[in-house]
Amino acid sequence: QVHLVESGGGLVEAGRSLKLSCTASGSTDRIIAMGWYRQGPENERELVATITRGAGTIYADSVKGRFTISRDNANVYLQMNNLKPEDTADYYCTARHWDGNTIYWGRGTQVTVFS
């Protein structure tokens, strides 16, 4: 079992930056990838970015060039620059188990961007 706790969300003006953090605990040696999803007020949950153990990354087109995902042992981070109002969402940390099927979710942290 893996437990994920996010932090770093908040209220920010458009154009500014925020950094989200997520700390994993439990069977962290069985995690093969970590990532961030988000769900806006009227949107479905969507992938923001993922990072594998080998540091391979994937980004949603909407955040490329603005967001950077990084990982440090059992922690994963999302540096968000040049934030836009459409980035407003609840952001969820995820961890994928090495079985390939099990995905653990954090409870989310809220990001609100105003213009």
Secondary structure, DSSP 8 states (H G I E B T S, - for coil): -EEEEEE--EEEETT--EEEEEEEEESGGGEEEEEEEEE-TTS--EEEEEEETT--EEE-TTTTTTEEEEEETTEEEEEE-S--GGG-EEEEEEEEETTSS-EEE---EEEEEE-
